Amino acid sequence: MARRPTIKDIARQAGVSESAVSFALNNRPGVSQDTRARIRRVAEELGWQPNSAARALSGELSGAVGLVLARPAHTLGVESFFLQLVSGIQEVLAAGRIALLFQVVEDLDAECAVYRRWWAERRVDGVVVVDPRTDDPRPALLEQLALPAVTVGETGPASASPASASPDPASPDPASPDPASPDPAAPAALSAVRADDAGAMAEVLDHLYGLGHRRIAHVAGLPGLAHTDRRIASLRAEAERLGLGPGQVRSVTTDYSDAEGAEATRRILAEPQPPTAIVYDNDVMAVAGVAVASELGIPVPGGLSVVAWDDSALCRVTRPRLTALVRDTAGFGRLAAEELLALLAGGPPRSRESERPRLEPRESTAPPTAAY
């Protein structure tokens, strides 16, 4: 294994003392401009990088941002949304030579523990927070830690300010003089990028209603996520606007996997009065739903219309091709990364809204037949 170059290696090759190298690489006075330039040139030739722990102790930025995903691990390999989101985030960070530290955990408590550890170790300068919850403890924690963050998706205000937040039993005592304790007076630095889920759901329902559908089911994602609750509420509101009652339009929650999407579809289609259209919260569940309908002898779209919330290559290669909401998910990630970098540069927290998804009608939706 190749040995990492050290300050001693740089000093030897540049023909200077180790202290001169330290002065030059840390932008301290004590060396001439020519010597500083020679030392930096040698450091670059050797591939030297500053030690992250030493840099943290000096109070410098770590040069990394974090992303923690608390989702069932078995759903990640098949869902395209997060792959596209991360690609957009990485595109912006790579341009600034900033690393992305990514971790998958089992639940929200574990996610919060990661934030505390990253903060204590000064591993990241800020974080991108995904899957906002309806009752979300993360904004208050990040404010308490004074860790800059951008939430992807709408979330409510923090439940407590940094000054009034109750001490977390797993965290250092804020009243302690321990220098590793968060500063309760530190200002919040939390921005948000949002998506218009309500407007998107209205477009989907208008499309299906216009085709003549009056019994519509929604196979939603994980319960407790802000966007899941928002989509369910939007579906109810739009159904009421169109004169459709609770017995005609309803939602069921899943874990986003193809297995749960398929099982939910089987239950729904086995009802005495099954829906004539189903809206799925991702592409994988929509494809699984089409497969279940085929197994049951229900043609798509002749007997059942299908809409996928997120468009993907999977939607476009499935036969029939799936009607889907098209959005620039990578652009959503780029926007989140840009807002986080703006915070790290000293900009004010703010809220941005991404471009609203547009519905792309394809072969999986059509007027309902009288019966199937």
C-alpha positions as CSV (number, residue, x, y, z in Angstrom):
1,M,0.0,0.0,0.0
2,A,1.4,3.4,-0.9
3,R,2.4,5.6,2.0
4,R,0.7,9.0,2.4
5,P,3.1,11.9,1.8
6,T,3.9,13.9,5.0
7,I,5.2,17.4,5.8
8,K,8.6,15.8,6.3
9,D,8.6,14.5,2.7
10,I,7.6,18.0,1.4
11,A,10.4,19.6,3.4
12,R,13.0,17.2,2.2
13,Q,12.0,17.6,-1.5
14,A,11.6,21.4,-1.3
15,G,14.9,21.8,0.7
16,V,13.3,23.7,3.6
17,S,12.5,23.1,7.2
18,E,9.3,21.3,8.4
19,S,8.3,24.5,10.2
20,A,8.5,26.4,6.9
21,V,6.3,23.9,5.2
22,S,3.8,24.2,8.1
23,F,3.8,28.0,7.7
24,A,3.3,27.8,3.9
25,L,0.5,25.3,3.9
26,N,-1.4,27.0,6.7
27,N,-1.1,30.5,5.2
28,R,0.9,31.8,8.1
29,P,3.6,34.5,7.8
30,G,7.3,33.5,8.1
31,V,8.2,32.4,4.6
32,S,8.7,34.4,1.4
33,Q,6.3,34.2,-1.5
34,D,8.7,32.3,-3.6
35,T,9.3,29.7,-0.9
36,R,5.6,29.4,-0.2
37,A,4.9,28.9,-3.9
38,R,7.7,26.2,-4.2
39,I,6.4,24.4,-1.1
40,R,2.8,24.3,-2.4
41,R,4.0,23.1,-5.8
42,V,5.9,20.2,-4.2
43,A,2.9,19.4,-2.0
44,E,0.7,19.2,-5.1
45,E,3.3,17.0,-7.0
46,L,3.4,14.6,-4.0
47,G,-0.4,14.4,-3.7
48,W,-0.3,15.7,-0.2
49,Q,-3.7,16.5,1.5
50,P,-4.2,18.0,4.9
51,N,-5.2,15.6,7.8
52,S,-8.9,16.1,8.5
53,A,-8.5,15.6,12.2
54,A,-5.8,18.2,12.5
55,R,-7.7,20.6,10.3
56,A,-10.8,20.2,12.5
57,L,-8.7,21.0,15.6
58,S,-7.5,24.1,13.9
59,G,-11.1,25.2,13.3
60,E,-10.9,25.0,9.6
61,L,-13.7,23.5,7.4
62,S,-13.6,19.8,6.8
63,G,-14.3,20.0,3.1
64,A,-17.2,17.5,3.3
65,V,-21.0,17.6,3.6
66,G,-23.1,14.7,4.9
67,L,-26.2,12.8,3.8
68,V,-27.9,10.2,6.0
69,L,-30.7,8.1,4.6
70,A,-33.0,6.3,7.1
71,R,-34.9,4.0,4.8
72,P,-35.3,0.2,4.6
73,A,-32.1,-0.9,2.9
74,H,-34.0,-3.3,0.6
75,T,-35.8,-0.4,-1.1
76,L,-32.7,1.5,-2.1
77,G,-31.4,-0.7,-4.9
78,V,-34.6,-0.4,-6.9
79,E,-35.8,3.2,-6.4
80,S,-34.3,5.6,-8.9
81,F,-35.2,8.8,-7.1
82,F,-32.3,8.8,-4.6
83,L,-29.8,7.8,-7.2
84,Q,-30.8,10.8,-9.3
85,L,-30.9,13.1,-6.3
86,V,-27.4,12.1,-5.1
87,S,-26.1,12.5,-8.7
88,G,-27.3,16.1,-8.7
89,I,-25.8,16.8,-5.3
90,Q,-22.5,15.3,-6.2
91,E,-22.4,17.3,-9.5
92,V,-22.3,20.5,-7.5
93,L,-20.0,19.3,-4.8
94,A,-17.5,17.9,-7.2
95,A,-17.2,21.2,-8.9
96,G,-16.1,22.7,-5.6
97,R,-13.9,19.7,-4.7
98,I,-16.2,19.0,-1.7
99,A,-16.6,15.4,-0.6
100,L,-20.0,13.8,0.1
101,L,-20.2,11.6,3.2
102,F,-23.1,9.2,2.8
103,Q,-24.5,6.8,5.3
104,V,-27.6,4.5,5.4
105,V,-29.2,3.8,8.9
106,E,-32.1,1.9,10.1
107,D,-34.2,4.6,11.7
108,L,-34.5,8.3,12.7
109,D,-32.9,7.8,16.1
110,A,-29.8,6.3,14.4
111,E,-29.8,9.3,11.9
112,C,-29.8,11.8,14.8
113,A,-26.9,9.8,16.4
114,V,-24.9,10.1,13.2
115,Y,-25.4,13.9,13.2
116,R,-24.2,14.1,16.8
117,R,-21.1,12.0,16.0
118,W,-20.3,13.9,12.8
119,W,-20.6,17.2,14.7
120,A,-18.4,16.0,17.6
121,E,-15.8,14.7,15.2
122,R,-16.1,17.8,12.9
123,R,-16.5,15.4,10.0
124,V,-18.8,17.5,7.9
125,D,-19.4,21.2,7.5
126,G,-23.2,20.8,6.8
127,V,-25.8,18.2,5.9
128,V,-28.5,17.6,3.4
129,V,-31.6,16.2,5.1
130,V,-34.1,14.1,3.2
131,D,-37.5,12.6,4.0
132,P,-38.8,15.4,6.3
133,R,-41.2,14.0,8.9
134,T,-44.6,15.4,10.0
135,D,-43.2,15.5,13.6
136,D,-39.5,15.9,12.9
137,P,-36.9,16.2,15.6
138,R,-34.0,16.8,13.2
139,P,-34.4,20.6,12.6
140,A,-34.2,21.3,16.4
141,L,-31.2,19.0,16.8
142,L,-29.3,20.6,13.9
143,E,-30.1,24.1,15.3
144,Q,-28.8,23.0,18.7
145,L,-25.6,21.7,17.1
146,A,-25.4,24.8,14.9
147,L,-24.8,22.4,12.0
148,P,-25.9,24.1,8.7
149,A,-28.5,22.0,6.8
150,V,-30.8,22.0,3.8
151,T,-34.0,19.9,4.0
152,V,-35.1,18.3,0.7
153,G,-38.9,18.5,0.8
154,E,-41.2,20.6,3.0
155,T,-40.9,20.3,6.8
156,G,-42.6,22.2,9.6
157,P,-40.7,24.6,12.0
158,A,-38.4,23.2,14.5
159,S,-40.2,22.1,17.7
160,A,-37.8,24.1,19.8
161,S,-35.3,26.8,19.3
162,P,-31.6,26.2,20.2
163,A,-32.0,28.1,23.4
164,S,-35.1,26.3,24.6
165,A,-34.5,22.8,23.3
166,S,-34.5,20.2,26.0
167,P,-31.1,18.6,26.6
168,D,-30.8,15.3,24.8
169,P,-29.8,12.5,27.1
170,A,-27.4,11.1,24.5
171,S,-25.8,14.5,24.0
172,P,-23.3,16.5,26.1
173,D,-24.9,18.7,28.7
174,P,-25.3,22.2,27.0
175,A,-24.6,23.8,30.4
176,S,-21.3,22.0,30.8
177,P,-18.1,23.9,30.1
178,D,-17.0,21.0,27.9
179,P,-15.8,22.6,24.6
180,A,-17.4,19.8,22.7
181,S,-20.9,21.0,23.8
182,P,-23.1,22.8,21.2
183,D,-23.4,26.5,21.6
184,P,-27.0,27.2,22.6
185,A,-26.7,30.8,21.3
186,A,-25.6,29.8,17.8
187,P,-27.9,31.0,15.1
188,A,-29.9,28.6,13.1
189,A,-28.7,27.9,9.5
190,L,-31.5,25.7,8.1
191,S,-32.7,26.2,4.5
192,A,-35.2,24.1,2.5
193,V,-35.9,23.2,-1.1
194,R,-39.5,22.2,-1.7
195,A,-41.6,20.4,-4.3
196,D,-45.2,21.3,-5.1
197,D,-46.7,17.9,-4.3
198,A,-50.2,19.4,-4.0
199,G,-50.1,20.9,-7.4
200,A,-48.8,17.7,-8.9
201,M,-51.5,15.6,-7.2
202,A,-54.1,18.0,-8.6
203,E,-52.8,17.5,-12.1
204,V,-52.9,13.7,-11.7
205,L,-56.4,13.7,-10.4
206,D,-57.6,16.1,-13.0
207,H,-56.2,13.8,-15.7
208,L,-57.9,10.7,-14.3
209,Y,-61.2,12.5,-13.6
210,G,-61.2,13.9,-17.2
211,L,-60.9,10.4,-18.5
212,G,-63.9,9.4,-16.6
213,H,-62.5,7.7,-13.5
214,R,-64.5,8.0,-10.3
215,R,-62.9,5.2,-8.2
216,I,-59.2,6.0,-7.6
217,A,-56.7,4.5,-5.2
218,H,-53.4,5.9,-4.1
219,V,-50.6,3.5,-3.1
220,A,-48.5,5.8,-1.0
221,G,-45.1,5.6,0.6
222,L,-43.9,5.4,4.2
223,P,-46.4,6.8,6.7
224,G,-45.1,9.7,8.8
225,L,-43.1,11.3,6.0
226,A,-44.1,14.8,5.3
227,H,-44.5,14.3,1.6
228,T,-46.6,11.1,2.1
229,D,-49.0,13.0,4.4
230,R,-49.1,15.9,2.1
231,R,-49.9,13.8,-1.0
232,I,-52.6,12.0,0.9
233,A,-54.1,15.3,2.1
234,S,-53.9,16.7,-1.4
235,L,-55.7,13.7,-2.9
236,R,-58.5,14.1,-0.4
237,A,-58.8,17.9,-1.0
238,E,-58.8,17.4,-4.8
239,A,-61.3,14.6,-4.6
240,E,-63.6,16.8,-2.6
241,R,-63.2,19.6,-5.1
242,L,-64.3,17.2,-7.9
243,G,-67.2,15.9,-5.9
244,L,-65.7,12.5,-5.1
245,G,-66.4,11.0,-1.7
246,P,-64.1,9.1,0.7
247,G,-65.5,5.8,-0.6
248,Q,-64.4,6.7,-4.1
249,V,-60.8,8.0,-3.5
250,R,-58.5,6.7,-0.8
251,S,-54.8,6.0,0.1
252,V,-52.9,3.1,1.5
253,T,-49.3,3.4,2.8
254,T,-46.3,1.0,2.0
255,D,-42.6,1.0,2.4
256,Y,-42.0,1.9,-1.3
257,S,-40.9,-1.6,-2.2
258,D,-42.1,-3.6,-5.1
259,A,-43.3,-6.3,-2.7
260,E,-45.5,-4.1,-0.7
261,G,-46.7,-2.3,-3.8
262,A,-47.7,-5.6,-5.3
263,E,-49.5,-6.7,-2.1
264,A,-51.4,-3.4,-1.8
265,T,-52.5,-3.8,-5.4
266,R,-53.8,-7.3,-4.8
267,R,-55.8,-6.2,-1.7
268,I,-57.3,-3.2,-3.6
269,L,-58.2,-5.1,-6.7
270,A,-59.9,-7.8,-4.6
271,E,-62.4,-5.3,-3.1
272,P,-66.1,-5.6,-4.1
273,Q,-65.9,-2.3,-6.0
274,P,-62.2,-2.0,-7.0
275,P,-60.8,1.3,-8.3
276,T,-60.5,1.9,-12.0
277,A,-57.3,3.8,-11.6
278,I,-54.3,3.6,-9.2
279,V,-51.7,6.2,-8.5
280,Y,-48.4,4.8,-7.2
281,D,-45.9,6.9,-5.2
282,N,-42.9,5.6,-7.2
283,D,-42.0,3.9,-10.4
284,V,-41.1,0.5,-8.9
285,M,-44.5,0.0,-7.2
286,A,-46.3,1.1,-10.4
287,V,-44.5,-1.6,-12.4
288,A,-45.3,-4.1,-9.7
289,G,-48.9,-3.1,-9.8
290,V,-49.1,-3.6,-13.6
291,A,-47.6,-7.1,-13.1
292,V,-50.3,-7.9,-10.5
293,A,-53.1,-6.7,-12.8
294,S,-51.7,-8.9,-15.5
295,E,-51.7,-11.9,-13.2
296,L,-55.3,-11.2,-12.3
297,G,-56.3,-10.9,-15.9
298,I,-57.0,-7.2,-15.7
299,P,-55.7,-5.3,-18.7
300,V,-53.9,-2.0,-18.4
301,P,-55.3,0.4,-19.4
302,G,-58.5,-1.4,-20.5
303,G,-59.4,-2.5,-17.0
304,L,-57.1,-0.4,-14.9
305,S,-55.3,2.8,-15.4
306,V,-51.9,3.3,-13.7
307,V,-50.0,6.4,-12.9
308,A,-46.4,6.5,-11.5
309,W,-45.4,9.5,-9.3
310,D,-41.8,9.6,-10.5
311,D,-40.9,9.0,-14.1
312,S,-37.9,6.8,-14.9
313,A,-36.5,4.6,-17.7
314,L,-38.5,1.8,-16.0
315,C,-41.7,3.7,-16.8
316,R,-40.7,4.2,-20.4
317,V,-39.6,0.6,-21.2
318,T,-42.6,-1.1,-19.4
319,R,-45.4,-2.2,-21.7
320,P,-47.7,-0.4,-21.7
321,R,-45.5,2.7,-21.1
322,L,-46.6,4.3,-17.8
323,T,-48.2,7.7,-17.5
324,A,-45.9,9.4,-15.0
325,L,-45.0,12.7,-13.3
326,V,-41.8,14.0,-14.9
327,R,-39.4,16.1,-12.9
328,D,-35.8,17.0,-12.9
329,T,-34.7,15.0,-9.8
330,A,-31.0,15.6,-10.4
331,G,-31.9,19.3,-10.6
332,F,-33.6,19.0,-7.3
333,G,-30.3,17.6,-5.9
334,R,-28.3,20.4,-7.5
335,L,-30.6,23.0,-5.9
336,A,-30.2,21.5,-2.5
337,A,-26.4,21.4,-2.8
338,E,-26.2,25.0,-4.1
339,E,-28.3,26.1,-1.1
340,L,-26.1,24.3,1.4
341,L,-22.9,25.8,-0.2
342,A,-24.6,29.2,0.1
343,L,-25.2,28.7,3.8
344,L,-21.6,27.6,4.3
345,A,-20.4,30.7,2.5
346,G,-22.3,32.8,5.1
347,G,-25.6,33.3,3.2
348,P,-28.9,33.6,5.1
349,P,-31.3,30.6,5.5
350,R,-34.0,30.6,2.9
351,S,-36.6,28.4,1.2
352,R,-36.6,27.6,-2.5
353,E,-39.1,25.7,-4.6
354,S,-38.1,23.4,-7.4
355,E,-39.8,23.3,-10.8
356,R,-43.2,21.6,-10.4
357,P,-43.5,18.1,-11.9
358,R,-45.5,17.8,-15.1
359,L,-47.7,14.8,-16.0
360,E,-46.7,12.9,-19.1
361,P,-49.7,10.9,-20.3
362,R,-48.7,7.6,-21.9
363,E,-50.4,4.2,-22.7
364,S,-51.2,3.2,-19.1
365,T,-54.1,5.6,-18.7
366,A,-57.4,5.5,-20.7
367,P,-61.1,5.9,-20.0
368,P,-62.5,3.2,-17.7
369,T,-64.6,0.3,-19.1
370,A,-68.0,-0.5,-17.6
371,A,-66.6,-3.6,-15.8
372,Y,-63.8,-6.1,-15.8
